């Protein structure tokens, strides 16, 4: 779809340049039937030339919508992710050093977050008192917050 649109745009641009040349304008102005034949012929010939030139370049751009890695220069199609998943077309293009830096920054916060959560769990455990009572064959366990128990005294 994109390749076809690029070919049409290139062909239209070149045909416009050729058909607006003074020689062809004169020929088309003298005989309208000859002008129509010239226009059709020039358009067909130029379309073939443009296709011949652009096909090797545009026929196989690589899409990275589902991710990928390249190690040498190549023609690529980016921003086409919505065709695969229906999501946004946002894609990231990063060099290896940029990728490693992004991963390092993202994972640097993980130990701090884990320590914060472990401190919260430790504080909750320390603030809890479990009281057990045996009555016959039954064991009753009650969990009380230390602050609540102190307030009740």
C-alpha positions as a printed NumPy array, in Angstrom:
array([[  0.   ,   0.   ,   0.   ],
       [  2.721,   2.465,   1.023],
       [  5.008,   1.303,  -1.775],
       [  2.249,   1.797,  -4.353],
       [  1.526,   5.298,  -3.067],
       [  5.219,   6.213,  -3.245],
       [  5.465,   4.929,  -6.819],
       [  2.345,   6.857,  -7.857],
       [  3.635,  10.058,  -6.279],
       [  7.048,   9.704,  -7.96 ],
       [  5.452,   8.926, -11.328],
       [  3.038,  11.871, -11.062],
       [  5.884,  14.224, -10.16 ],
       [  8.057,  13.137, -13.108],
       [  5.15 ,  13.075, -15.589],
       [  4.194,  16.598, -14.511],
       [  7.737,  17.824, -15.143],
       [  7.926,  16.164, -18.576],
       [  4.451,  17.166, -19.743],
       [  4.962,  20.783, -18.771],
       [  8.047,  21.075, -20.972],
       [  7.65 ,  23.75 , -23.705],
       [  8.028,  21.19 , -26.527],
       [  5.206,  18.927, -25.293],
       [  2.967,  21.875, -24.429],
       [  3.299,  23.06 , -28.023],
       [  2.615,  19.571, -29.448],
       [ -0.424,  19.086, -27.204],
       [ -1.722,  22.576, -28.069],
       [ -1.482,  22.003, -31.837],
       [ -3.461,  18.784, -31.953],
       [ -5.548,  17.74 , -28.908],
       [ -5.848,  14.129, -30.151],
       [ -2.088,  13.91 , -30.607],
       [ -1.74 ,  15.508, -27.163],
       [ -3.902,  12.793, -25.567],
       [ -1.852,  10.069, -27.253],
       [  1.421,  11.713, -26.203],
       [  0.195,  12.131, -22.632],
       [ -0.867,   8.471, -22.399],
       [  2.358,   7.229, -23.985],
       [  4.64 ,   9.416, -21.861],
       [  2.753,   8.487, -18.697],
       [  2.998,   4.763, -19.478],
       [  6.691,   4.911, -20.368],
       [  7.6  ,   7.01 , -17.337],
       [  5.522,   4.802, -15.046],
       [  7.491,   1.777, -16.259],
       [ 10.804,   3.576, -15.778],
       [  9.868,   4.739, -12.263],
       [  8.708,   1.227, -11.316],
       [ 11.918,  -0.257, -12.689],
       [ 13.998,   2.159, -10.647],
       [ 12.001,   2.04 ,  -7.419],
       [ 11.015,  -1.649,  -7.268],
       [ 14.415,  -2.89 ,  -6.065],
       [ 14.453,  -0.23 ,  -3.357],
       [ 10.815,  -0.226,  -2.246],
       [  9.722,  -3.797,  -2.853],
       [ 10.994,  -5.194,   0.404],
       [ 11.387,  -2.698,   3.212],
       [ 11.703,  -4.652,   6.441],
       [  9.017,  -4.051,   9.035],
       [  9.97 ,  -4.044,  12.701],
       [  6.409,  -3.896,  14.045],
       [  6.994,  -7.105,  16.007],
       [ 10.54 ,  -6.053,  17.02 ],
       [ 13.899,  -6.867,  15.539],
       [ 17.57 ,  -6.037,  15.396],
       [ 19.771,  -4.98 ,  12.518],
       [ 23.561,  -4.934,  12.298],
       [ 24.056,  -3.048,   9.044],
       [ 22.292,  -0.264,   7.129],
       [ 18.94 ,  -1.271,   5.635],
       [ 15.714,   0.182,   4.374],
       [ 13.064,  -0.276,   7.052],
       [  9.392,   0.456,   7.536],
       [  8.677,   1.824,  11.008],
       [  5.511,   3.04 ,  12.661],
       [  3.369,   0.243,  11.244],
       [  2.66 ,  -1.633,  14.496],
       [ -1.076,  -0.968,  14.382],
       [ -1.361,  -3.269,  11.364],
       [ -0.36 ,  -6.215,  13.554],
       [ -1.937,  -5.474,  16.897],
       [ -4.371,  -2.639,  16.381],
       [ -2.471,  -0.581,  18.958],
       [ -0.654,   2.698,  18.49 ],
       [  2.052,   3.098,  15.881],
       [  4.674,   4.163,  18.419],
       [  7.907,   2.254,  17.953],
       [ 11.321,   2.81 ,  19.506],
       [ 14.519,   2.743,  17.512],
       [ 17.55 ,   2.458,  19.783],
       [ 21.236,   1.686,  19.372],
       [ 22.66 ,  -1.017,  21.667],
       [ 24.189,   1.53 ,  24.051],
       [ 20.868,   3.393,  24.304],
       [ 19.006,   0.134,  24.96 ],
       [ 21.417,  -0.909,  27.728],
       [ 21.16 ,   2.525,  29.338],
       [ 17.329,   2.369,  29.266],
       [ 17.319,  -1.14 ,  30.774],
       [ 19.82 ,  -0.092,  33.463],
       [ 17.731,   2.953,  34.389],
       [ 14.54 ,   0.9  ,  34.533],
       [ 16.064,  -1.803,  36.728],
       [ 17.99 ,   0.568,  39.015],
       [ 14.796,   1.496,  40.851],
       [ 13.822,  -2.139,  41.528],
       [ 16.037,  -2.758,  44.602],
       [ 14.856,   0.496,  46.209],
       [ 11.222,  -0.443,  45.587],
       [ 11.734,  -3.947,  47.013],
       [ 13.486,  -2.608,  50.119],
       [ 10.662,  -0.142,  50.705],
       [  8.06 ,  -2.92 ,  50.47 ],
       [ 10.104,  -5.231,  52.732],
       [ 10.395,  -2.429,  55.299],
       [  6.61 ,  -1.984,  55.191],
       [  6.031,  -5.731,  55.689],
       [  8.561,  -5.839,  58.539],
       [  6.891,  -2.872,  60.231],
       [  3.468,  -4.536,  59.879],
       [  4.767,  -7.772,  61.395],
       [  6.439,  -5.892,  64.254],
       [  3.232,  -3.978,  64.918],
       [  1.214,  -7.188,  65.235],
       [  0.836,  -9.252,  68.406],
       [ -0.689, -12.697,  68.246],
       [ -2.451, -13.884,  71.405],
       [ -3.36 , -17.536,  71.792],
       [ -5.844, -19.126,  74.159],
       [ -6.31 , -22.86 ,  74.746],
       [ -9.771, -24.07 ,  75.71 ],
       [-10.112, -27.804,  75.766],
       [ -9.164, -29.103,  72.339],
       [ -9.511, -25.692,  70.73 ],
       [ -6.866, -23.071,  70.112],
       [ -8.003, -19.492,  69.638],
       [ -5.564, -17.086,  67.994],
       [ -6.16 , -13.367,  67.9  ],
       [ -4.049, -10.871,  66.002],
       [ -3.913,  -7.449,  67.564],
       [ -2.041,  -4.389,  66.442],
       [  0.365,  -3.201,  69.152],
       [ -0.97 ,   0.344,  68.877],
       [ -4.553,  -0.897,  69.355],
       [ -3.605,  -3.018,  72.367],
       [ -1.705,  -0.137,  73.98 ],
       [ -4.667,   2.168,  73.431],
       [ -7.002,  -0.286,  75.175],
       [ -4.895,  -0.344,  78.414]])
